[in-house]
Amino acid sequence: MTISITAKDQDTFSVTVTGSSTTTHTVTISDQIHSKLTGGKISKETLLEKSFEFLLQREPNTSILSQFRIEVISQYFPDYANQASTWK
């Protein structure tokens, strides 16, 4: 699986996951949520990459929502926020 990230603006990113099938996702990360999840230790792009790695360990890319706010991951995977806080 290859994950490529393109910034659309300060808070919105396009994420393309290339594997047996290719999917594109639009993800929003507000400054407030970025700070809450990471303490500002890593960039939004790194948070996104690690978040998609986290998701892909749990479900195929075709099951990941095509458009979502990053904090929604916690609704599906309650351990997400704890994991995110450990990423560097």
C-alpha positions as CSV (number, residue, x, y, z in Angstrom):
1,M,0.0,0.0,0.0
2,T,1.2,3.5,-0.9
3,I,-0.2,6.5,0.9
4,S,0.2,9.9,-0.8
5,I,-1.0,13.2,0.7
6,T,-1.6,16.5,-1.0
7,A,-2.6,19.6,1.0
8,K,-5.7,21.4,-0.5
9,D,-5.5,24.2,2.1
10,Q,-4.3,24.6,5.7
11,D,-6.9,22.1,7.1
12,T,-7.9,20.0,4.2
13,F,-5.9,17.2,2.6
14,S,-6.4,14.7,-0.3
15,V,-5.1,11.2,0.6
16,T,-4.7,8.6,-2.2
17,V,-4.2,5.0,-1.1
18,T,-2.8,2.8,-3.8
19,G,-3.0,-0.9,-3.4
20,S,-5.0,-3.6,-5.2
21,S,-7.5,-0.8,-5.7
22,T,-6.8,2.9,-5.5
23,T,-9.0,5.2,-3.3
24,T,-9.0,8.9,-2.7
25,H,-10.1,10.5,0.6
26,T,-10.6,14.1,1.6
27,V,-9.7,14.6,5.3
28,T,-10.0,17.7,7.4
29,I,-7.7,18.4,10.4
30,S,-8.4,21.6,12.4
31,D,-5.5,23.2,14.3
32,Q,-7.4,22.5,17.5
33,I,-7.8,18.7,16.8
34,H,-4.2,18.5,15.5
35,S,-2.9,20.0,18.8
36,K,-5.2,17.8,20.9
37,L,-4.1,14.6,19.2
38,T,-0.4,15.2,18.8
39,G,0.5,18.1,21.1
40,G,2.0,19.7,17.9
41,K,4.8,17.1,18.0
42,I,4.2,16.0,14.4
43,S,2.9,17.7,11.3
44,K,-0.6,17.3,10.0
45,E,0.8,15.4,7.1
46,T,2.6,12.9,9.4
47,L,-0.6,12.6,11.5
48,L,-2.5,11.8,8.4
49,E,0.0,9.2,7.1
50,K,0.1,7.5,10.5
51,S,-3.7,7.7,10.8
52,F,-4.1,5.9,7.4
53,E,-1.5,3.3,8.4
54,F,-3.6,2.8,11.6
55,L,-6.8,2.5,9.6
56,L,-5.3,0.1,7.0
57,Q,-4.2,-2.3,9.7
58,R,-7.9,-2.6,10.7
59,E,-9.8,-2.3,7.4
60,P,-9.2,-2.3,3.6
61,N,-8.8,1.1,1.9
62,T,-12.1,0.6,0.1
63,S,-13.9,0.7,3.6
64,I,-12.4,4.0,4.6
65,L,-14.8,7.0,4.3
66,S,-14.2,9.1,1.2
67,Q,-14.6,12.3,3.2
68,F,-14.2,12.8,6.9
69,R,-12.8,14.9,9.8
70,I,-9.8,13.2,11.4
71,E,-11.5,13.0,14.8
72,V,-14.2,10.7,13.4
73,I,-11.7,7.8,13.5
74,S,-12.2,7.7,17.3
75,Q,-15.9,6.9,16.8
76,Y,-15.0,3.7,14.9
77,F,-11.8,2.9,16.8
78,P,-11.8,4.1,20.4
79,D,-8.1,3.4,20.8
80,Y,-7.2,5.9,18.0
81,A,-6.6,9.0,20.1
82,N,-4.3,7.1,22.5
83,Q,-2.3,5.7,19.6
84,A,-2.1,9.2,18.0
85,S,-0.7,10.7,21.1
86,T,2.3,8.4,21.0
87,W,3.3,9.1,17.4
88,K,6.5,11.0,16.7
